Amino acid sequence: MNAQTDPVSGSRLSQRLRAETAQQHERMHVLMEQCNPFADLGHYARFVAAQYLFQRDVEHLFHDAAVKTVVPDLEARGREEASLADLADLGVAVPQSALASEGVGMPEALGWLYVSEGSTLGAAFLFKEAKERLGLSETFGARNLAAYPRGRALAWRAFVESLDAPALGDAAIQDQVIAGANAAYDRFGSLLEQHFSRSVESEDVDRSEAREPAL
């Protein structure tokens, strides 16, 4: 297929990312519904633990000079510190896990950032749930879901402008960014499954023990 007939050629990177990771995005929605992170503070704490480990992976990439060149306002992004503070608010120990983004560089790193920034944009509903159902706020427990100081929409538009820069117009480069985004989606999905499968197993044990007759 040549460049004239290839529908990908000439596409903006942000358009390709949205179209080619749509299935992953939907998978995250389904996972979140299954995890039900706002059922109670225990469920929510498990979500924050997964969020912290993912944001730690993402912010590891902030130290890459090539990434900073493409996204100059990196220092205003990321939620590792906010997630860490939320864990402290909730009285939860900091989870441990090997760094999943070790060795990731440009252009794949932009795919990881795309997933993180997209989740920040879409977290308005989650933040509302945390406030209304759990009584949390941008200063206690739900910092990781709060908007950036300049607002979600402005921060997202600035990021999209970085993605759609002419230097990222080559289809081969874009393929690598999309591969990075898929890896990031897989990482966050795996973290959710790990943290919530433990909780389900624990709840099953609790219910089983509750049915045991007293001796």
Protein Blocks (a to p, Z undefined) as FASTA:
>chain_A
ZZklmmkgopafklmmmmmmmmmmmmmmmmmmmnommlpmmlmmmmmmmmmmmmmmmmmm
mmpmklmmmmmmlmmgcjklmmmmmmmmnopacdddddfkgoiacfklmmmmmmmmmmmm
mmmmmmmmmmmmnopafknojlmmmccfkojklmmmmmmmmmmgmklmpfklmmmmmmmm
mmmmmmmmmmmmmmmmmmmmmmmmmmmmmmpccZZ
